[in-house]
Amino acid sequence: MITKQRKIGSGHGSHSTATDVLTGIDLSGSTALVTGGYSGLGLETTRALARAGARVVVPARRTGPAKEALRGIPGTEVHTLDLADLESVRAFCDSFLDTGRGLDIVINNAGVMACPETRLGPGWEAHFAINHLGHFALVNRLRPALTPGRSRVVAVASSGHFLSGIRWHDLHFRTGYDRWLAYAQSKTANALFALHLDRLGASDGVHAFAVHPGSILTPLQRHVPREEWPALGWVTPDGSPAPGFKTPEQGAATAVWAATSPLLDGHGGRYCQDCDIAEPATTDDMLVGGVKPWVTDPEAAARLWELSSELTGVGAF
């Protein structure tokens, strides 16, 4: 069975900004958590949510730069968290839960892309470990803070999922490393995580969505040498963003929309792009986007969830 994907006509689109999609939405009294919420898309996400009245918790591996980036944005706070270290994830979650606060919104935004081959913990490949397993453990440990009937979890995925499903035979690239396939697998994992989380949380009214933010030039590309950008189609010969690329403010819009829009009530688990539910991909053009069938497969999502629970030792849902 494949989850249905069909646009619902949100009234927003690829040019909408995070501020645009929050017009008329008051988040006063709510608490949001945004991983990587001090850089790139995450920073624009934090700004928009705070402007709408939310208290925004920003976990960060480098708290100094995070505090500096968020200086002047009221209603934000920074705490230590390294998604590459499951003990750090546990410590952050225990500390947050001790405050007794609830979480209305969780946006899994932080991540790495096309980094050199890196092994973490028991030899886990870094993209899978950070982008997927770290967030998996984070949300599971924060389960007691999610409010029944209210909370939403948003996983920031990517059209990079076009390049790879889950490599069940070799999750951690033991037999050869490819930086783009490693990134792609982690983005597929992000989408499958949201799909199964919604299935498990639906009975309590806790819902989840995956989003493709669009193509945007941010610090996420730091591991890709700039001389490679023209060949990748990211920039024009003069160094400007290529046609079809979004600004960071536009790139943050879909995650914010998925976290707050009442139009998504009853549509949990969907994969979204351009501030709407994404249609099935009809081409292999990642700039056009859409969603490939392997990220909307509930059986694959359930299998990945079980495996992730075994690897991390957590599974609260």
Kinemage of the C-alpha trace (Angstrom):
@kinemage 1
@onewidth
@group {chain A} dominant
@subgroup {mainchain}
@vectorlist {calphas} color= white
{ca met a 1} P 0.000 0.000 0.000
{ca ile a 2} L 1.282 3.481 -0.896
{ca thr a 3} L 0.142 6.633 0.911
{ca lys a 4} L -1.878 8.918 -1.363
{ca gln a 5} L -0.378 12.277 -2.256
{ca arg a 6} L -2.655 14.947 -3.667
{ca lys a 7} L -2.581 18.752 -3.501
{ca ile a 8} L -5.208 20.400 -1.322
{ca gly a 9} L -4.931 23.977 -2.643
{ca ser a 10} L -3.328 25.798 0.254
{ca gly a 11} L -3.333 29.202 -1.391
{ca his a 12} L 0.437 29.363 -0.989
{ca gly a 13} L 3.217 28.283 -3.325
{ca ser a 14} L 6.906 28.167 -4.114
{ca his a 15} L 7.358 31.918 -3.630
{ca ser a 16} L 5.603 32.097 -0.263
{ca thr a 17} L 7.737 32.871 2.769
{ca ala a 18} L 7.537 31.524 6.306
{ca thr a 19} L 6.012 34.837 7.364
{ca asp a 20} L 3.397 34.604 4.607
{ca val a 21} L 2.114 31.193 5.710
{ca leu a 22} L 1.775 32.378 9.318
{ca thr a 23} L -0.453 35.327 8.429
{ca gly a 24} L -3.436 35.193 10.766
{ca ile a 25} L -1.941 32.418 12.932
{ca asp a 26} L -1.256 33.273 16.581
{ca leu a 27} L 1.227 30.966 18.280
{ca ser a 28} L 1.205 32.780 21.613
{ca gly a 29} L 1.559 30.336 24.475
{ca ser a 30} L 2.955 27.558 22.302
{ca thr a 31} L 6.427 26.050 22.421
{ca ala a 32} L 8.382 24.947 19.355
{ca leu a 33} L 11.691 23.115 19.020
{ca val a 34} L 13.787 23.614 15.894
{ca thr a 35} L 17.007 21.639 15.494
{ca gly a 36} L 19.596 23.674 13.617
{ca gly a 37} L 17.388 26.658 14.296
{ca tyr a 38} L 20.235 29.158 14.249
{ca ser a 39} L 21.504 28.805 10.673
{ca gly a 40} L 20.122 28.785 7.135
{ca leu a 41} L 16.551 27.557 6.870
{ca gly a 42} L 16.458 26.829 10.572
{ca leu a 43} L 17.176 30.445 11.445
{ca glu a 44} L 14.385 31.688 9.183
{ca thr a 45} L 12.068 29.075 10.718
{ca thr a 46} L 12.939 30.266 14.219
{ca arg a 47} L 12.411 33.909 13.275
{ca ala a 48} L 8.982 33.252 11.791
{ca leu a 49} L 7.728 31.107 14.671
{ca ala a 50} L 8.977 33.580 17.271
{ca arg a 51} L 7.409 36.477 15.384
{ca ala a 52} L 4.072 34.647 15.503
{ca gly a 53} L 4.344 34.373 19.287
{ca ala a 54} L 5.894 30.941 19.886
{ca arg a 55} L 8.613 30.225 22.412
{ca val a 56} L 11.327 28.592 20.311
{ca val a 57} L 13.803 26.129 21.794
{ca val a 58} L 16.940 25.800 19.667
{ca pro a 59} L 19.199 22.846 20.501
{ca ala a 60} L 22.693 23.355 19.115
{ca arg a 61} L 26.032 21.589 19.021
{ca arg a 62} L 27.802 24.968 19.052
{ca thr a 63} L 25.904 27.059 21.577
{ca gly a 64} L 28.100 30.142 21.245
{ca pro a 65} L 27.416 30.769 17.545
{ca ala a 66} L 23.780 29.807 18.097
{ca lys a 67} L 23.272 32.418 20.805
{ca glu a 68} L 24.975 35.027 18.666
{ca ala a 69} L 22.784 34.206 15.640
{ca leu a 70} L 19.615 34.417 17.735
{ca arg a 71} L 20.584 37.632 19.491
{ca gly a 72} L 17.750 40.091 19.117
{ca ile a 73} L 15.094 37.459 18.400
{ca pro a 74} L 12.801 37.500 21.460
{ca gly a 75} L 11.309 34.289 22.759
{ca thr a 76} L 14.223 32.035 21.833
{ca glu a 77} L 16.519 29.895 23.966
{ca val a 78} L 19.575 27.760 23.192
{ca his a 79} L 20.526 24.415 24.730
{ca thr a 80} L 23.335 21.962 24.085
{ca leu a 81} L 22.601 19.023 21.775
{ca asp a 82} L 24.785 17.001 19.434
{ca leu a 83} L 22.670 14.776 17.189
{ca ala a 84} L 25.749 12.700 16.404
{ca asp a 85} L 25.957 11.620 20.060
{ca leu a 86} L 23.010 9.649 21.469
{ca glu a 87} L 24.170 10.356 25.007
{ca ser a 88} L 23.946 14.080 24.246
{ca val a 89} L 20.439 13.516 22.876
{ca arg a 90} L 19.452 11.697 26.078
{ca ala a 91} L 20.907 14.432 28.295
{ca phe a 92} L 19.117 17.203 26.385
{ca cys a 93} L 15.782 15.381 26.478
{ca asp a 94} L 16.056 14.553 30.185
{ca ser a 95} L 16.826 18.192 30.945
{ca phe a 96} L 13.909 19.447 28.850
{ca leu a 97} L 11.442 16.955 30.314
{ca asp a 98} L 12.503 17.980 33.812
{ca thr a 99} L 11.093 21.448 33.115
{ca gly a 100} L 7.613 19.980 32.708
{ca arg a 101} L 6.984 21.969 29.556
{ca gly a 102} L 5.077 20.632 26.588
{ca leu a 103} L 6.031 20.839 22.926
{ca asp a 104} L 3.474 21.909 20.357
{ca ile a 105} L 5.851 21.858 17.389
{ca val a 106} L 9.033 19.905 16.693
{ca ile a 107} L 10.874 20.636 13.448
{ca asn a 108} L 13.735 18.264 12.643
{ca asn a 109} L 15.698 20.685 10.506
{ca ala a 110} L 19.385 20.098 11.290
{ca gly a 111} L 21.486 17.894 9.065
{ca val a 112} L 24.576 17.304 6.976
{ca met a 113} L 24.904 16.896 3.222
{ca ala a 114} L 27.567 15.288 1.031
{ca cys a 115} L 30.137 15.186 3.806
{ca pro a 116} L 33.323 13.120 3.593
{ca glu a 117} L 33.023 9.529 4.766
{ca thr a 118} L 32.609 9.699 8.525
{ca arg a 119} L 31.874 6.948 11.032
{ca leu a 120} L 30.079 7.553 14.322
{ca gly a 121} L 29.506 5.399 17.384
{ca pro a 122} L 29.503 1.737 16.389
{ca gly a 123} L 30.568 2.576 12.825
{ca trp a 124} L 27.359 4.220 11.680
{ca glu a 125} L 27.524 6.291 8.485
{ca ala a 126} L 27.271 9.959 9.453
{ca his a 127} L 24.340 11.070 7.259
{ca phe a 128} L 22.150 8.222 8.477
{ca ala a 129} L 23.296 8.660 12.072
{ca ile a 130} L 22.835 12.439 12.286
{ca asn a 131} L 20.007 13.195 9.875
{ca his a 132} L 17.897 10.186 10.820
{ca leu a 133} L 18.922 8.282 13.958
{ca gly a 134} L 19.703 11.387 16.015
{ca his a 135} L 16.286 12.865 15.261
{ca phe a 136} L 14.601 9.495 15.757
{ca ala a 137} L 16.043 9.258 19.265
{ca leu a 138} L 15.241 12.919 19.985
{ca val a 139} L 11.548 12.683 19.160
{ca asn a 140} L 11.090 9.340 20.892
{ca arg a 141} L 12.698 10.620 24.084
{ca leu a 142} L 10.588 13.791 23.944
{ca arg a 143} L 7.372 11.776 23.582
{ca pro a 144} L 6.107 12.744 27.084
{ca ala a 145} L 6.260 16.425 26.112
{ca leu a 146} L 4.122 16.042 22.972
{ca thr a 147} L 0.592 17.259 23.594
{ca pro a 148} L -2.238 14.896 22.574
{ca gly a 149} L -4.519 16.438 20.008
{ca arg a 150} L -2.166 19.318 19.337
{ca ser a 151} L 1.478 18.498 18.644
{ca arg a 152} L 3.008 18.223 15.196
{ca val a 153} L 6.416 16.893 14.213
{ca val a 154} L 7.930 17.993 10.909
{ca ala a 155} L 10.845 16.164 9.310
{ca val a 156} L 12.795 18.257 6.801
{ca ala a 157} L 13.516 15.843 3.958
{ca ser a 158} L 14.619 16.691 0.411
{ca ser a 159} L 14.133 15.884 -3.243
{ca gly a 160} L 17.520 14.261 -2.736
{ca his a 161} L 15.449 11.191 -1.859
{ca phe a 162} L 15.084 10.703 -5.625
{ca leu a 163} L 18.559 9.139 -5.666
{ca ser a 164} L 18.067 6.321 -3.187
{ca gly a 165} L 15.622 4.348 -1.145
{ca ile a 166} L 16.751 2.624 2.046
{ca arg a 167} L 19.774 0.429 1.344
{ca trp a 168} L 18.595 -2.480 3.461
{ca his a 169} L 21.571 -4.555 2.322
{ca asp a 170} L 24.149 -1.948 3.351
{ca leu a 171} L 22.745 0.915 5.432
{ca his a 172} L 26.155 2.169 6.493
{ca phe a 173} L 28.023 1.859 3.197
{ca arg a 174} L 30.375 -0.845 4.441
{ca thr a 175} L 31.134 -1.864 0.853
{ca gly a 176} L 31.812 1.529 -0.688
{ca tyr a 177} L 30.919 5.128 0.143
{ca asp a 178} L 29.047 7.583 -2.056
{ca arg a 179} L 28.379 10.969 -0.438
{ca trp a 180} L 25.285 11.718 -2.527
{ca leu a 181} L 23.682 8.312 -2.044
{ca ala a 182} L 24.408 8.559 1.677
{ca tyr a 183} L 22.619 11.912 1.828
{ca ala a 184} L 19.767 10.617 -0.316
{ca gln a 185} L 19.193 7.577 1.895
{ca ser a 186} L 19.023 9.789 4.979
{ca lys a 187} L 16.418 12.016 3.346
{ca thr a 188} L 14.317 8.995 2.425
{ca ala a 189} L 14.665 7.921 6.048
{ca asn a 190} L 13.422 11.326 7.230
{ca ala a 191} L 10.250 10.977 5.172
{ca leu a 192} L 9.618 7.382 6.248
{ca phe a 193} L 10.127 8.428 9.870
{ca ala a 194} L 7.339 11.018 9.577
{ca leu a 195} L 5.066 8.543 7.833
{ca his a 196} L 5.291 5.926 10.569
{ca leu a 197} L 5.374 8.420 13.424
{ca asp a 198} L 2.038 9.752 12.240
{ca arg a 199} L 0.639 6.231 12.156
{ca leu a 200} L 1.781 5.564 15.713
{ca gly a 201} L 0.814 8.954 17.125
{ca ala a 202} L -2.514 9.396 15.357
{ca ser a 203} L -4.558 7.741 18.097
{ca asp a 204} L -3.321 10.428 20.501
{ca gly a 205} L -3.693 13.221 17.987
{ca val a 206} L 0.043 13.633 17.504
{ca his a 207} L 0.768 14.066 13.811
{ca ala a 208} L 3.835 14.230 11.608
{ca phe a 209} L 4.743 15.466 8.144
{ca ala a 210} L 7.787 15.367 5.888
{ca val a 211} L 8.704 18.372 3.768
{ca his a 212} L 10.945 19.202 0.843
{ca pro a 213} L 11.939 22.831 1.429
{ca gly a 214} L 13.074 23.393 -2.144
{ca ser a 215} L 16.518 24.138 -3.531
{ca ile a 216} L 18.254 26.822 -1.466
{ca leu a 217} L 21.880 27.835 -0.989
{ca thr a 218} L 22.624 27.714 2.758
{ca pro a 219} L 25.457 26.496 5.007
{ca leu a 220} L 24.154 22.969 4.348
{ca gln a 221} L 26.316 22.971 1.203
{ca arg a 222} L 29.522 23.621 3.167
{ca his a 223} L 31.027 20.217 2.299
{ca val a 224} L 30.619 20.765 -1.457
{ca pro a 225} L 33.480 22.790 -2.989
{ca arg a 226} L 32.218 25.959 -4.661
{ca glu a 227} L 33.949 25.051 -7.903
{ca glu a 228} L 31.506 22.127 -8.168
{ca trp a 229} L 28.396 24.270 -7.830
{ca pro a 230} L 28.040 25.326 -11.512
{ca ala a 231} L 28.251 21.718 -12.727
{ca leu a 232} L 25.630 20.721 -10.166
{ca gly a 233} L 23.308 23.388 -11.557
{ca trp a 234} L 23.215 25.336 -8.313
{ca val a 235} L 24.566 28.631 -9.632
{ca thr a 236} L 24.809 30.533 -12.898
{ca pro a 237} L 28.207 31.442 -14.419
{ca asp a 238} L 28.237 34.702 -12.436
{ca gly a 239} L 27.698 32.822 -9.168
{ca ser a 240} L 24.054 33.765 -8.654
{ca pro a 241} L 21.556 31.111 -7.492
{ca ala a 242} L 20.212 29.161 -10.457
{ca pro a 243} L 16.637 29.721 -11.676
{ca gly a 244} L 14.190 27.823 -9.507
{ca phe a 245} L 16.222 28.230 -6.323
{ca lys a 246} L 14.479 29.773 -3.334
{ca thr a 247} L 15.568 32.314 -0.773
{ca pro a 248} L 16.003 31.007 2.785
{ca glu a 249} L 12.773 32.777 3.771
{ca gln a 250} L 10.932 30.894 1.035
{ca gly a 251} L 12.732 27.662 1.859
{ca ala a 252} L 11.531 27.778 5.465
{ca ala a 253} L 7.900 28.244 4.453
{ca thr a 254} L 6.850 24.633 3.851
{ca ala a 255} L 8.102 23.370 7.216
{ca val a 256} L 6.350 26.222 9.009
{ca trp a 257} L 3.178 25.613 6.999
{ca ala a 258} L 3.250 21.894 7.813
{ca ala a 259} L 3.739 22.680 11.494
{ca thr a 260} L 0.824 25.101 11.770
{ca ser a 261} L -1.717 24.982 8.941
{ca pro a 262} L -5.223 23.827 9.883
{ca leu a 263} L -5.642 22.725 6.265
{ca leu a 264} L -3.503 19.674 7.067
{ca asp a 265} L -5.890 18.349 9.676
{ca gly a 266} L -6.740 14.832 8.541
{ca his a 267} L -3.713 14.607 6.257
{ca gly a 268} L -1.068 13.371 8.681
{ca gly a 269} L 1.950 11.542 7.325
{ca arg a 270} L 1.982 13.366 4.012
{ca tyr a 271} L 5.078 14.585 2.181
{ca cys a 272} L 4.810 18.285 1.345
{ca gln a 273} L 6.523 20.819 -0.886
{ca asp a 274} L 5.824 24.396 -1.954
{ca cys a 275} L 3.385 24.813 0.961
{ca asp a 276} L 1.058 22.047 -0.193
{ca ile a 277} L 0.910 18.272 -0.249
{ca ala a 278} L 3.296 17.053 -2.946
{ca glu a 279} L 2.083 15.135 -5.960
{ca pro a 280} L 3.800 11.903 -7.078
{ca ala a 281} L 6.966 12.690 -9.032
{ca thr a 282} L 6.521 12.322 -12.787
{ca thr a 283} L 10.161 12.976 -13.722
{ca asp a 284} L 13.603 12.504 -12.218
{ca asp a 285} L 14.152 16.265 -12.126
{ca met a 286} L 14.842 17.062 -8.475
{ca leu a 287} L 14.286 20.781 -9.054
{ca val a 288} L 10.704 20.013 -10.121
{ca gly a 289} L 10.354 17.730 -7.125
{ca gly a 290} L 7.383 15.642 -6.172
{ca val a 291} L 7.539 12.433 -4.196
{ca lys a 292} L 8.892 9.035 -5.187
{ca pro a 293} L 6.932 5.923 -4.126
{ca trp a 294} L 9.629 4.542 -1.826
{ca val a 295} L 9.131 7.391 0.676
{ca thr a 296} L 5.365 6.861 0.947
{ca asp a 297} L 5.476 3.106 1.540
{ca pro a 298} L 4.039 2.237 4.994
{ca glu a 299} L 5.693 -1.182 5.064
{ca ala a 300} L 9.131 0.329 4.493
{ca ala a 301} L 8.360 2.987 7.116
{ca ala a 302} L 7.433 0.355 9.710
{ca arg a 303} L 10.543 -1.692 8.912
{ca leu a 304} L 12.795 1.359 9.258
{ca trp a 305} L 11.144 2.344 12.540
{ca glu a 306} L 11.753 -1.089 14.047
{ca leu a 307} L 15.366 -1.082 12.871
{ca ser a 308} L 15.953 2.456 14.165
{ca ser a 309} L 14.524 1.516 17.545
{ca glu a 310} L 16.922 -1.442 17.736
{ca leu a 311} L 19.913 0.703 16.784
{ca thr a 312} L 19.172 3.577 19.178
{ca gly a 313} L 17.622 1.619 22.018
{ca val a 314} L 14.581 3.890 22.166
{ca gly a 315} L 11.025 3.531 20.945
{ca ala a 316} L 8.461 5.454 22.974
{ca phe a 317} L 5.476 5.312 20.634
